[in-house]
Amino acid sequence: MPHLDVPDASLYYETDGHISAPALLLIHAGVAHLRMWDPLIEALAANHFVIRYDTRGYGQTSASNAEFSNRADALAVLDHLGVARATVIGCSRGGSIAIDIAVENPERVAGLVTIGSGPSGFPDVALTDAEETGFRELGLLFEAQDWHRLCRAEVELWDFGPRRRQADLDPEFVRLAYELHRMNAAHRAERPAPTPLKPPAYGRVATLTVPALVTVGECDLSPALAEYEYLVTTIPGADGHVFPRTAHLPSVESPDEFLRVLMGWLLEADARLSRIV
């Protein structure tokens, strides 16, 4: 299994497609690991070089309790594979990392796609009563260091959404959502310390010039919905899409619909890039 050794960590990564094709870098959500992208890979790899990796604290990546840069890790993976520019696709915290990379290293980013993500430094958003209750439970489980119950509660809050009942969801999605986060429980006692982008991306995304697609599930939490509105109206020329009947992981919950939207956007973005090159 391929690993890339970087300072204080060994990053697990996978690639699909031909290396000469336009590159896509996929960065997973904080309630998953790189397996969340499995339903999309075959279609994406037909015309792209698809790269995905487990960030520190997730999946099959191992890391020491040391300061590090999520941006540097992502660029190290691209450098290792000889990729000068990639369209970066990130879900949740993965999308926040993608935005940071686009702001800090725009020459490495050919396009930007976010899923239920916000820019670093985004101001606090008022929560609903149900969301307040959910986050309070997460805090108590963290204090108790009950990592397996914490991961299950995170899935129930984020993936299922506070406005939906688990009993009303597709049982296969429920099973998969739990499975995608279960492995991460083993990492929860670890303390790799990401260094924040300074100044943060909030307030800087208006300078982005790359094609951007901003997406969110209609049943996502209030902060994610507010971040979507901010990004889609602030990034110049950004396209936006709200996936109906999904919460924080629309690419997992409705992969066919997500692929339809993403593939159509990539076709236009790749054509635009080829005209520039």
PyMOL commands that set and color helices and strands:
alter all, ss='L'
color gray80, all
select helices_A, chain A and resi 34-45+70-80+93-104+106-108+129-143+147-159+166-168+171-187+205-207+222-234+250-253+255-276
alter helices_A, ss='H'
color red, helices_A
select strands_A, chain A and resi 3-6+9-16+23-27+49-53+62-63+67-68+86-91+109-115+193-194+212-217+239-243
alter strands_A, ss='S'
color yellow, strands_A
deselect
rebuild
show_as cartoon
